[in-house]
Amino acid sequence: MRKSLALLCSALALALAGCATGGGSKPVAKSGFDDNTDYVKMTQITRDALIRGYRIVWIHAPQKDSRPQPPSGG
């Protein structure tokens, strides 16, 4: 009985240690944050819609304007 319990515990320890390895062949998960997404615009539109009683589900998030901004001042 004790041998089978010891064998079971050691097999469990090996299995858990095997699952904890990093495994270099797995692809790295991509972050959900995108630098080109205009989160400020999304927040403004979503807040306005909620005030009016609508719910927004973003399928294609708005992108930041890639054109250079004119210099301000004068």
N, C-alpha and C positions, 0 to 999 in steps of 0.2 A: 504494500500500500504506500509506504513512504517513498519507494523507488519510483513508482508511477507518478506520485505527486511532484517529486523533484524533477522528473523528466518533463512533466507538463509545464512546470514553472520555467525551466530552462528553455523549452521550446517557445513559450510565450514571450520570454525576454528576447530571444533571437528574432522572433517575428516583429516585435515592437521596434527593435533596433533597426531592422531592415526597412521598416516603413519610414523611419526618421531620416534616412539618408537623403541627400539632396538630389542625386541623379542628374548628371550634367546633360543628359539627352532630352530632358523635358523642355518645352518652350517656356520662355519667361512671360508671365501674364502682363498685359499692357495696362497701364494706369488709365482710369476713367477720365482724368483731367486732360484737356486739350488746350494748348496755349493759344490756338487760333480761334477758339469758340468765344463769342461775345457774351460772357456770363452776366455782365451788367445789363445788357439789353434784354436778356432772358428774364432776369429778375424783375425788371420794370414791367414787362409785358405780362408776366405771370401774376404779379401783385395787382395790376390794374384789372385783369380778368377775374381774379378772386373777389375783388371789391364789387364787381358787377354781377357776380354769381356764376361765373363760368370756371371750368377747370381746363387747364392747358396740359396736353401731353406732347412733348417735343419729339418729333420724328427726325427732323433735320434741324439741328441747332443753327442759329444764325452765326455767321463767321465775322470776325473783325475785318474792318475795312483795311485792305492792304495798300491802298493808295497813300502816298505821303501827304501829310497835312500841311496846308499853307502856314507860313509863319504868322503868329498872332502879334498884335501890336501895330504900331504905325509910326 
